[in-house]
Amino acid sequence: MSKLSYKEMLDAGVHFGHMKRKWNPKMSPYIFAEKKGIHIIDINKTISELERSAKAIKEIAKSGRKIVFVATKKQAREIVRNAAESVNMPFVTSRWLGGMMTNFSTIRKSIKKMEKIDSMLKDKSLTSITKKERLTLSREKAKLQKVLGGIAKLNRLPSAMFIVDISQEHLAVKEANKLGITTFAMVDTNVNPNDVTFPIPANDDSTKSIELITSYLTNAIKEGLEERAKAKGTND
């Protein structure tokens, strides 16, 4: 996998952290300097941690295990959803429901309910439900789809999560840590990088920065999946 260049990182604004007054001291190993009251992230550290993360996430994909992509902040949702879909991985981009992982059996029941409603709505021969009931079911399905649609095919707990903003997604991080799920995350200067397994120091507010980091890790997953498919083909 090719390295990201220093220039690509700079152009995407990966190095811009938060105001100094918002910083988390635990991020000090990843901070290069302070400029006009803003912390500047050390891009060499970003490249190093990103490559380490890519290598690990590739192996997880190669083993056939699932990685959930998590990003509910406005500027990250579409980028992360598209990336997850491109590698057929589950995602959460609307809202993280408390217990989404720690109470997975209950979440699976809600997904089955959503699938049952969908089946009922598609059944043209079903005449026992009124127009009003059909409308109510359609609304309920849309509500469930928005929150659970991205993990509908997730039949068991994932092995890993990729998270864009661990401050925003603190519930996801907490549940992952409780269950021993490996976490890969973009960490800005205002968070504790020790809360995740693979911290990637980077600006988690810039769309370009989010896209660059997400794309790099997604390509690593693609490589892992391709190697898995190739190995399976050889063994058949």
ROTI-755643 format. One record per residue (C-alpha): x, y, z; residue in one letter. Coordinates in steps of 0.25 Angstrom, whole numbers, plus 5000, padded with zeros to 4 digits. Layout:
BEGIN
XYZA
...
end
This chain:
BEGIN
500050005000M
500650144996S
500950245006K
500150375007L
501050495004S
501350605014Y
500750705003K
499450625003E
499350635018M
499650785018L
498650805006D
497550735014A
497850815026G
498150685034V
499050765043H
498150865049F
497750835063G
496750915073H
497051035081M
498151015091K
497151045102R
496350915098K
497450825097W
497650695104N
499050675110P
499050525106K
499150575092M
500450645095S
501350535088P
500550565075Y
500650715075I
501750785067F
501550935071A
500551045074E
500251145064K
499351265067K
498651195079G
498451065071I
499150935072H
499850875060I
499850725059I
501150655055D
500950605042I
502050505043N
501350445055K
500050445047T
500750365035I
501350265044S
500050235052E
499250235039L
500150125033E
500150045046R
498650055046S
498550015031A
499349895033K
498549845045A
497149875039I
497549805026K
497849675034E
496449685041I
495849695027A
496649585021K
496249495033S
494749515028G
494349595041R
493449715041K
493849865044I
492749965047V
492950105042F
492450205052V
492250355049A
491050435052T
491550575051K
490950645039K
492250665031Q
492650525032A
491350445030R
491350435015E
492850405014I
492850295024V
491550235019R
492050225005N
493350175009A
492750065017A
491750025006E
492950014996S
493549905004V
492249845009N
492449875023M
491349915034P
491250065038F
490550165048V
490450305042T
489150345048S
489150325063R
489850235072W
488750165081L
489250135095G
489449985095G
489649965080M
490749875083M
490649845098T
489149805096N
489349745083F
488249635084S
487149745086T
487749825074I
487649705066R
486149685070K
485849835065S
486549795052I
485649675050K
484449755053K
484949855042M
485149745032E
483749685036K
483049825033I
483849835020D
483349695016S
481849725020M
481949855012L
482449785000K
481449675000D
480349724990K
479449604994S
479349655008L
477949725009T
477749715024S
478449845027I
477749985024T
478350105017K
478550175030K
479250045036E
480150035024R
480550185026L
480850165040T
481750045037L
482450115026S
482750225036R
483250125046E
484150055036K
484750185031A
485050225046K
485750085048L
486450085035Q
487050225038K
487750175051V
487950025048L
487950015033G
489450015033G
489649895042I
488449815037A
489349705032K
490249705044L
489849565050N
490949565061R
491849665069L
492849725060P
494349715062S
494649855060A
494149995059M
494650115051F
494250245058I
494450385052V
494250475065D
494350395079I
493850515086S
492550515078Q
492450365078E
492850345093H
491750245095L
492250155083A
493650165089V
493150125103K
492350005098E
493549955089A
494549965101N
493549895110K
493449775099L
494849775095G
494549825081I
495849875074T
495650025071T
496350105060F
496050255061A
496350395057M
496850465069V
496850625069D
497650705080T
496450715089N
496350565093V
497050455100N
497650365090P
497850255100N
496350225099D
496550155086V
497450035081T
497950105069F
497950255070P
498150335057I
498550485061P
497750565051A
496850685049N
495450615050D
494650745047D
495150765032S
494350695021T
495650675013K
496450625025S
495350525028I
495250475014E
496750455013L
496850375025I
495650295023T
495950265008S
497350215012Y
496850115022L
495750075013T
496750045002N
497549955013A
496249885015I
496049865000K
497449804999E
497149705011G
495849665004L
496449644991E
497549554997E
496549475005R
495749454992A
497049414985K
497449314996A
496049254996K
496149234981G
497449174982T
496949074992N
495749034985D
end
